Amino acid sequence: MSLEGKIKEIAPSNDRSSCYVIEIELSRENLSGAASELLTEQKIPYRLKYTLCSEFVNALSQEVASQFLQNMTFRHIEKGERFIRQGDEPDHFYLILKGLCAVLLEKDDMVYKIAQLGAGDIVGEMAIFIGERCNAHVDAETDLDVLSMGREQFERLSREYPELRKFLSEVVTRRLSTAKITAERKIGRYIITERINVGGSSIIYKGIHSMLNMPVAIKMLNHEMAMEPDFIEIFRNEAKTIAQLNHPHIVKVYDIEELYRTIFIIMEYLEGTTLKDMLKNIPKLSIAKILDIIMQVCFGLEYAHRHGVIHQDINPNNLFVQSDGQVKIIDFGLACRPGCVDVNFLFPGTLNYISPEQIKGNPIDERTDIYSLGITVYEMIAGRLPFSGDDARTILNWHVQQDIPDTRPIFPDLPDELHTFLMKTIQKEPSARYHTISEILNELVPLAEKSGVQVEPRYCKQSKMIGMFLVYQDEQQLELKHFIEEFNKNISETRAILRITHFDDT
């Protein structure tokens, strides 16, 4: 028996938050003869009511969620029906209102049940991603009531309501975070293991290289931005920019993948915390620790600037302190070349750390990062920002018009070099600041050395290996053993390690 219908009414549930009460009106003209008879005899209700609670729909505002659901079609699927087939190119996806379905993987003439889905779940989501074939069958385990939408209709709606693209990000996140089979969690050569952070423009996952078993961080651009040409170019720019940089104090990019209608940046996996979180737990850092962080950030910025890259968003959230104390500059999403201008006055950067020239839409250069670094260091020293208030207009006005007060009365115990650093970095006029990071390093190196802080980049020591083959006959073995022991003794004195593996000569 086939039943289809349209949504007549949608309203937020009074009993359950983030849920919707949906009323369906069955369509007589689409009913089979038997079903039409039952409907006429009122053995089948003419209207059906459901309460839908779904994490995918909850990502949307009520207005957009209502428009989205209103454009879906109701369908009743009978128990035992296979409504998605492995290998087919899907053109519809389904949101389950009631009942259960089984996701079945057919492999090597065997069928494996890999998931069971129920009310609030989505199935057939690959219909939204052009070029993806169904990787499993889906059978109705019970009578199933669903809402359905085609790819073209979703495309039209997402253009009309860009917020609907959040739905795509939720779908991909669910696929990558909860899929029970490895193939569904692969991004190129990398396998997603867990979601570790959600930001304003991206989602960060932890993953591993499928062959090398190497941990990585995988940054996915949210679909709200991925489907906007300007934003996706910014994200591509971030990946390409960092990929060209190779420095111990800048996060390393290994790969870039475009999949599921968005971009993934595969980066080195960092263990530790952001400077922002560190300051929440340790509001007042020691002078040595502050100097250590400044020096490492300066080494990274000096290298980036030398390669024609301005970060444009230096702040405690974008400085990552690893568990061994090594600092990495992360998030190059706003990076650009010296002289670039924000013609749209979108205030690139984080409001509390943004430079006056960024606010005014003037050309930016190395001194822009220097200003943001100065605000960051002030926060490290004081445990607070150099201004009060969280109103955007007040903050922007401070950056543009109000000079930083003399720091000597505020921090009487601060070394002179750090007083000078603060007063010279947080100047409103770029010409009054340090012109380059090298100038900062020249002034701070003597103080750092006196404080016992390392004054050179922390390059990781990597083990290297030389391969040699020694071919010999059985009668030479004892004599060679003596030479090898002597050779190993000499090698050990250099702290290198000799490993010996025996092979049969074939």
Secondary structure, 3 states (H helix, E strand, C coil): CCEEEEEEEEEECCCCCCCEEEEEEECHHHCCHHHHHHHHCCCCCCEEEEEECCHHHHCCCHHHHHHHHHCCEEEEECCCCEEECCCCCCCEEEEEEECCEEEEEEECCEEEEEEEECCCCEECHHHHCCCCCCCCEEEECCCEEEEEEEHHHHHHHHHHCHHHHHHHHHHHHHHHHHCCCHHHHEECCEEEEEEEEECCCEEEEEEEECCCCCEEEEEEECHHHHCCHHHHHHHHHHHHHHHCCCCCCECCEEEEEEECCEEEEEEECCCEEEHHHHHHHCCCCCHHHHHHHHHHHHHHHHHHHHCCCECCCCCHHHEEEECCCCEEECCCCCCECCCCCCCCCCCCCCHHHCCHHHHHCCCCCHHHHHHHHHHHHHHHHHCCCCCCCCCHHHHHHHHHHCCCCCHHHHCCCCCHHHHHHHHHHCCCCHHHCCCCHHHHHHHHHHHHHHCCCCCCCCCCCCCCCCCCCCCCCHHHHHHHHHHHHHHHHHHHCCCCCCCCCCCCCC
